[in-house]
């Protein structure tokens, strides 16, 4: 199994009218359980001087889904953000800690849930969730994210947890360097 096979499975599932996060969960869980090293090493690298990397792997031409490989450095949480759609995250290596937040009116965000996901695990981030992710331990965490939209053109927000202030969020995709 390779990333192209995974994308083909998602494309086939997206052709059905009931396509949703359960399809992405099943696809990523199967890929992770295969024991195959299906993500090219180019998408597992952290660029020099960066704390995270987001490598676009596929953007469905119809905007039905997209796939990104993410690399997080330990001790540097991602910006608190939403996706504007559901997401399914399959952890390939390392350990990710995810923290979900809730809004309470116009004030600060409060932590709702915190959990850890090790290599081989798959988790669903429902539409509307506000969260952050970071790697734990001494190693970078590498994961593959499937979104229920073209995440690079999807309207998204970033949040200041202390104040609840919301602003547009447009993370910059990482370019692949080298072989």
PEDALIN-V137203 format. One record per residue. N is the residue number from 1. RES is the residue in one small letter. PHI is phi in whole degrees, -180 to 180 (* if undefined). PSI is psi in degrees with one decimal (none if undefined). D_FIRST is the distance of its C-alpha to the first C-alpha in Angstrom with 2 decimals. Layout:
# PEDALIN-V137203
N,RES,PHI,PSI,D_FIRST / N,RES,PHI,PSI,D_FIRST
This chain:
# PEDALIN-V137203
1,x,*,139.8,0.00 / 2,x,-132,176.1,3.78 / 3,x,-62,-33.7,7.03 / 4,x,-64,-37.2,8.05 / 5,x,-65,-40.6,5.97 / 6,x,-63,-45.0,7.46 / 7,x,-64,-40.1,10.63 / 8,x,-61,-41.7,10.85 / 9,x,-63,-41.7,10.80 / 10,x,-66,-39.2,13.38 / 11,x,-62,-43.9,15.30 / 12,x,-63,-44.9,15.68 / 13,x,-63,-37.9,16.84 / 14,x,-69,-17.2,19.15 / 15,x,-74,-17.2,20.82 / 16,x,-84,146.8,22.27 / 17,x,-67,-20.8,25.54 / 18,x,-99,19.8,24.63 / 19,x,-56,135.9,21.54 / 20,x,-167,-167.5,21.72 / 21,x,-63,-29.0,20.48 / 22,x,-60,-35.6,19.65 / 23,x,-65,-42.4,16.83 / 24,x,-69,-38.3,15.44 / 25,x,-61,-48.3,16.08 / 26,x,-63,-41.9,14.24 / 27,x,-65,-48.3,11.08 / 28,x,-69,-38.7,11.21 / 29,x,-62,-41.5,12.41 / 30,x,-65,-43.4,9.62 / 31,x,-63,-43.7,7.04 / 32,x,-68,-35.1,9.85 / 33,x,-75,-15.6,10.65 / 34,x,-68,-21.3,7.55 / 35,x,76,4.0,9.22 / 36,x,-87,141.1,6.58 / 37,x,-86,80.7,8.39 / 38,x,-91,-3.5,6.29 / 39,x,-105,120.4,9.74 / 40,x,-54,142.6,11.95 / 41,x,-59,-25.7,15.18 / 42,x,-61,-27.3,17.28 / 43,x,-96,7.9,16.39 / 44,x,-109,-0.1,17.34 / 45,x,-92,145.1,20.85 / 46,x,-98,122.1,24.06 / 47,x,-61,146.2,26.46 / 48,x,-54,134.2,29.81 / 49,x,79,3.5,32.28 / 50,x,-107,156.9,29.91 / 51,x,-106,-12.0,29.27 / 52,x,-157,162.0,26.11 / 53,x,-142,139.1,23.65 / 54,x,-126,107.9,21.95 / 55,x,-103,111.5,19.44 / 56,x,-66,126.2,18.89 / 57,x,-104,-31.6,15.34 / 58,x,-162,137.8,16.26 / 59,x,-127,110.3,19.56 / 60,x,-60,129.9,19.82 / 61,x,-57,-28.2,22.89 / 62,x,-89,2.1,24.49 / 63,x,73,14.8,24.17 / 64,x,-74,-28.9,22.41 / 65,x,-164,166.5,19.80 / 66,x,-148,159.2,18.58 / 67,x,-132,131.4,15.97 / 68,x,-133,141.2,17.24 / 69,x,-96,133.9,16.33 / 70,x,-122,141.3,19.48 / 71,x,-127,128.1,21.09 / 72,x,-122,135.8,24.31 / 73,x,-87,141.0,26.97 / 74,x,-59,139.4,28.84 / 75,x,84,4.8,32.16 / 76,x,-129,88.4,31.65 / 77,x,-66,145.4,30.95 / 78,x,-65,158.8,29.68 / 79,x,-55,139.4,32.37 / 80,x,-67,123.9,33.11 / 81,x,-152,171.1,31.68 / 82,x,-119,177.1,30.50 / 83,x,-114,-20.3,27.79 / 84,x,74,9.3,29.75 / 85,x,-168,175.0,26.88 / 86,x,-75,159.2,24.52 / 87,x,-140,147.4,21.64 / 88,x,-124,127.8,18.77 / 89,x,-118,124.1,17.90 / 90,x,-110,120.1,15.10 / 91,x,-88,121.7,16.38 / 92,x,-87,-43.0,14.17 / 93,x,-153,158.0,17.23 / 94,x,80,-169.6,20.97 / 95,x,-130,129.7,23.02 / 96,x,-108,137.6,23.92 / 97,x,-106,128.8,27.22 / 98,x,-116,134.7,27.62 / 99,x,-121,124.1,31.13 / 100,x,-100,143.4,32.00 / 101,x,-122,160.2,35.40 / 102,x,-129,154.3,37.80 / 103,x,-96,145.9,40.66 / 104,x,-128,85.8,44.14 / 105,x,72,-138.3,46.14 / 106,x,-98,5.4,46.63 / 107,x,-91,-160.5,46.67 / 108,x,-61,158.3,44.26 / 109,x,-81,153.4,40.83 / 110,x,-125,148.3,40.55 / 111,x,-70,128.0,37.68 / 112,x,-101,-39.4,36.36 / 113,x,-157,143.9,33.50 / 114,x,-137,132.8,31.82 / 115,x,-152,163.8,28.86 / 116,x,-115,143.0,26.35 / 117,x,-130,121.3,22.57 / 118,x,-95,169.2,20.90 / 119,x,-50,135.4,17.39 / 120,x,98,-10.6,15.18 / 121,x,-92,155.2,17.48 / 122,x,-130,137.0,17.26 / 123,x,-139,152.0,20.52 / 124,x,-101,132.4,22.11 / 125,x,-111,106.8,24.70 / 126,x,-69,155.7,26.89 / 127,x,-55,136.2,28.59 / 128,x,95,-12.0,31.81 / 129,x,-70,143.0,30.76 / 130,x,-114,126.7,32.20 / 131,x,-154,174.2,30.49 / 132,x,-140,157.9,29.78 / 133,x,-135,143.6,27.08 / 134,x,-149,156.9,27.54 / 135,x,-83,145.8,26.03 / 136,x,-111,159.3,27.94 / 137,x,86,-152.9,28.78 / 138,x,-103,-6.7,28.75 / 139,x,-116,152.6,25.22 / 140,x,-61,151.1,23.56 / 141,x,-104,135.7,21.22 / 142,x,-120,129.6,17.91 / 143,x,-143,159.3,16.47 / 144,x,-115,131.0,14.62 / 145,x,-115,129.7,17.05 / 146,x,-112,128.4,16.85 / 147,x,-115,151.3,20.37 / 148,x,-85,27.8,22.19 / 149,x,-167,174.6,23.77 / 150,x,-78,99.8,23.61 / 151,x,-64,-22.6,24.27 / 152,x,-79,-15.2,25.72 / 153,x,-117,-2.6,28.45 / 154,x,-71,134.8,28.90 / 155,x,-70,129.0,32.28 / 156,x,-138,165.6,31.96 / 157,x,-129,150.0,34.46 / 158,x,-111,153.9,34.98 / 159,x,-133,145.2,37.53 / 160,x,-94,109.8,40.09 / 161,x,-60,-32.4,40.00 / 162,x,-70,-32.4,43.62 / 163,x,-113,-21.7,45.09 / 164,x,84,-0.5,42.57 / 165,x,-59,137.7,42.95 / 166,x,-117,140.5,40.21 / 167,x,-144,160.8,39.30 / 168,x,-60,144.6,36.70 / 169,x,-126,117.9,33.42 / 170,x,-135,80.3,31.51 / 171,x,-64,147.1,29.28 / 172,x,-87,124.2,28.61 / 173,x,-66,149.8,25.06 / 174,x,-92,135.9,24.31 / 175,x,-87,140.5,24.00 / 176,x,-75,132.6,21.57 / 177,x,-122,131.2,23.77 / 178,x,78,-178.7,23.07 / 179,x,-102,none,20.11
